[in-house]
Amino acid sequence: MSPPRTPATADAVSDALMPAIGALRRLLRRAAGHMFERDTLSVSQREVLAAVSKRPGSPVADVAQELALAPNSVSTIVTQLVGAGHMVRETDPLDRRVGRLTLTPQAQEKAMLVRERRRTVLHDALDRLTPQQVADLATGIDALEALAEELRVLEREHSHEHEEVQS
């Protein structure tokens, strides 16, 4: 038996949310550029680079968890990125089993420049909105973070259900 549905507004939000987020991402990338090469890197490779760029020194397991990917998949991607000269994997001196990830100086510089261009483009667009619209967006960010956490919980629950069915 399914849990009771939330009010009808949930249908409207779910129908509008993904197109709105997708449009924002596409428009921001077009206005400010891609962080890493689109033609030579896969989506997963770009996501791993972006995650490590935001949190240098992260271990593979943390990046895998953040991106909801299998650790062995992230490890394979990291090996590819190290080979391509975008990333460095260093052994944690306190726990030799852990590999800490950082971007090469060139990749980190590129990520920083694109992040700054995106910030500038966003500031320019936000300056054109009313103070109430900016306040609404700030409130919406909190709600999006809460939604992301609930999606993580559902993902873990579904993962556990799948494991139980297989055993």
N, C-alpha and C positions, 0 to 999 in steps of 0.2 A: 504494500500500500504506500502510495506517495504521500509526502508531507503536504499540508495545505499550501496552496499557492499564495504568494503575496498579492497585494491589491493589483488591480488592472494597470496601474502606472508602471509596474515592473515589465509588462509586455512592451509598453511604449519605450521605456528606457533601454531594454535589451535590443529592440529593433533599431534604435538610433545610435547606440553607444559605439559599436564597432565601426560603422561608416564614419562617424565623427572622429574617432581616434585615428583611423586609417588616413583620412583626409589631412589631419594635422601633421601626421608623420611625413606623408608624401610632400606636402607643401613646404614643410620646414627643411626637408632634405633638398628639395629643388632650390629653395632660397639660399641655403647656407652650405650645401654640398654634403657629400657622404663622408663619413668618418674614415672609412677604409675602402679600397678599390672594390667596386661592385662587379667588375668584369672578371677579376682574377680570384676573388674570394667568395666562398659560399656564404649563405645567410648565417649558418651556425658558426663559421669562422669569424665573421664580423661581430656576432653577438658575444663570442668569447673574448675577442679583442676589446670590445666596448666594456664588458664587465671587469676585465683586468685593468683597463685604463682608469675606471672609477675607483677601484680598490687594489692598487699595486701591492704585491706581496701575498695575495690570496692563494690558498692551496687549491688544487684541482677539485677536491671534494666540495669546497664552498662555491666555486664557480658552477659546478654541476648542479648543486642544489638550487642556486639562484635561477639558473636557466631551465630547471626541470629536465635535465638531460642525465643520462647514465654516466657515472664517473669514467668508465672505460671509453665512452664516446668522446668525452671532453679531453681525456688523456691523448687519444688519437689526434684530435683537432690541435691540441697544444703541440704535439710532435710535428705536425704539418707546419704550424705557424713558426715554431723554432727553426725548422728547416728553411722556411722562406725568409728568415731574418726579421720577423716582426715581434718575436717574443723570446724571453729568456726564462729558462726553468732552472732554479737553483735549489739545492738541498737545504732544508731548514737545519741550522747548526744544532738546535736543541732536540730535534726529532728527525733523524736521517731518513725516515720513511716518508716524510712530507716534502713535496716539491713546492716551492714558492714561485709564483708567476709574476713577472713584470714585463712591460713592453720594452723594446729596444728604445734608445733615446730618440731615434728618428720617428718611430711609430708613436711614441708618447708626445712628441712635438706636434705631429700631424693631428693627433686626437685633441690636443689642447687648442690648436688653432681652429679646428672645426667647431669644437664646443664653444669657443669664444664667438665665432661667427653666428652660431645658432642663438646664443644668448643675446647678441646684438639685434638679430632679426626679431626675436621674441619681444625684446624691450620695445623696439619700434612699433610692433603690432599692438602690444599692450597699451602703449601710450595713446593709441587711437581709440581705445575703449573708454567707456564711462567708469568712474570709480566704483559704481555698483556692479558692473560687469566684471571688473577685476576682483572685487570681493567675492562674487559668485564663483569665479574660477578658483579662488583660494579655497573656498569651502568644498568645491568639487574635487579638488586634489585630495583632501582628507577622505572624502567618500570613495574616490578611486583606490586609494591605498587600503581602505577597509575592504572594498570589493576584492582587491588582489589577495588579501589575506584569506578571505572566505574561499576564494578559488583554490588557494594552496591547501586549505583544510579539506575541501572536497576532493582534490587530487590525491591527497594522502589516504582519505577514506576509500576512494575507488581503487587505489593501488593495493590497499590491504584486502579489500573484497576480492580482487583479482587473484592475489596470492592465496587466499583461503580456498577459492574455487579450484586452483591448480594443485593444492596439496591433498 
